[in-house]
Amino acid sequence: MGSQIPNPCYVLEVDKLRSNLEKIEYVRKSSGVTILLAFKAFAFWPVLNIVREKFGVATASSLNEVMLANTYMLSKPHTYAPVYSPEDIDEIIERSSHLTFNSLGLIERYREKIRQSRNKDLSVGLRVNPELSQVETDLYNPCLPGSRLGVPADELPEELPEEIEGFHVHALCESSAAETASLLGQIEKKFGRWLGKLKWLNIGGGHLMTRAGYDTEGLIEALRAFRSRHQNLELILEPGSAFGWQTGYLTSRVEDIVEHGGVKTAMLNVSFACHMPDCLEMPYKPVIRGAHHEPVAGLPTYRMGGCSCLSGDYVGEWSFDKELKVGDEIIFEDMMHYTTVKTTMFNGVKHPSMAVQDSKDSEIRVVRSFDFSDYVGRMG
Ligand SMILES: Cc1ncc(COP(=O)(O)O)c(C=O)c1O
């Protein structure tokens, strides 16, 4: 594969994306919920035409994502961001179908703008905080005490401001069907007295329904049961990771091998900090194609070192059947969700090219490569 495409390169495998779309569509059809693609996790627009065949609406978290939805999903998104700035709000109101605010104060601030807008179909929502922590990593847990995200039930007025038509909850991350069921139970417990007055309930993302072993039938059952108890509500899910889960990889190359204090590090032309940030933030150890995920005594064993000068830009160790050498290709699996949407050019590092493989046997098409103009263009 190495010679066909530039290195480094993110490669999206369309067959795998289609298979995820089918699984998510099955959940949608069987449960009767609405499912949106969360752009924050996966916004690789050259394949959004494929997503659109089954899922025509996205959820956006900024004006840029709103415009991406208008342009490449050909629809108005459901929009939620923790804050909206006055410079952006008019356009966001105009270009969205649903607009969720993070506080009652923000609704107050923009009430007049909404009333005066030409978009009379806009449906306004409020993010609420269910105060149920099922996510272990604090960085991804919106329900930590004092969280800035969403209004807790005991701070809500008995009578909601009249424009509020929906509640938005996001409290999961790579979670199971049982955790979604617990979240739904908690929402009923905390917010039951308002639910009857609303038109929709968005239960956010974190439903990893494309992961092997996910209890799809359990999810469907929980969603159907909730819907039958709340027939006035459109139940909405907005997963992101589930769409991009295991739909592609990142190629890289060994540029040097260093050994200090008994630790061998394969120095790569990619960076964990810049190109695989969740490996450091979550943190987790990605799968390398053909490598032993856990070190094996007696086999050549290496850390993988990133190309930025951040001291902590490394992960590992992995073992290989043969010694690595300069020029070897290292392929990181499952590098589509929360990668290309989060990458940086810290240190001016080269951004990996972007490529698509339409089917298993087809050629890999490079859709974008990056150069100095991309780096310098971000600053002036
Ligand atoms: C409000 C909201 N919706 C949806 C998502 C998507 O979550 P995931 O990619 O885990 O499905 C996130 C992720 O942070 C989020 O904050």
Ligand as a Chemical Component Dictionary entry (heavy atoms), coordinates in Angstrom:
data_LIG
# 
_chem_comp.id                   LIG 
_chem_comp.type                 NON-POLYMER 
_chem_comp.pdbx_formal_charge   0 
_chem_comp.three_letter_code    LIG 
# 
loop_
_chem_comp_atom.comp_id 
_chem_comp_atom.atom_id 
_chem_comp_atom.alt_atom_id 
_chem_comp_atom.type_symbol 
_chem_comp_atom.charge 
_chem_comp_atom.model_Cartn_x 
_chem_comp_atom.model_Cartn_y 
_chem_comp_atom.model_Cartn_z 
_chem_comp_atom.pdbx_ordinal 
LIG C1 C1 C 0 -23.477 17.704 22.759 1  
LIG C2 C2 C 0 -22.819 16.524 22.119 2  
LIG N1 N1 N 0 -23.516 15.798 21.233 3  
LIG C3 C3 C 0 -22.970 14.729 20.615 4  
LIG C4 C4 C 0 -21.661 14.343 20.874 5  
LIG C5 C5 C 0 -21.094 13.166 20.125 6  
LIG O1 O1 O 0 -20.701 12.164 21.003 7  
LIG P1 P1 P 0 -20.070 10.808 20.470 8  
LIG O2 O2 O 0 -19.115 11.136 19.421 9  
LIG O3 O3 O 0 -19.410 10.222 21.676 10 
LIG O4 O4 O 0 -21.191 9.961  19.976 11 
LIG C6 C6 C 0 -20.894 15.077 21.792 12 
LIG C7 C7 C 0 -19.514 14.724 22.096 13 
LIG O5 O5 O 0 -18.823 15.335 22.850 14 
LIG C8 C8 C 0 -21.490 16.215 22.424 15 
LIG O6 O6 O 0 -20.793 16.969 23.288 16 
# 
loop_
_chem_comp_bond.comp_id 
_chem_comp_bond.atom_id_1 
_chem_comp_bond.atom_id_2 
_chem_comp_bond.value_order 
_chem_comp_bond.pdbx_ordinal 
LIG C1 C2 SING 1  
LIG C2 N1 SING 2  
LIG C2 C8 DOUB 3  
LIG N1 C3 DOUB 4  
LIG C3 C4 SING 5  
LIG C4 C5 SING 6  
LIG C4 C6 DOUB 7  
LIG C5 O1 SING 8  
LIG O1 P1 SING 9  
LIG P1 O2 DOUB 10 
LIG P1 O3 SING 11 
LIG P1 O4 SING 12 
LIG C6 C7 SING 13 
LIG C6 C8 SING 14 
LIG C7 O5 DOUB 15 
LIG C8 O6 SING 16 
# 
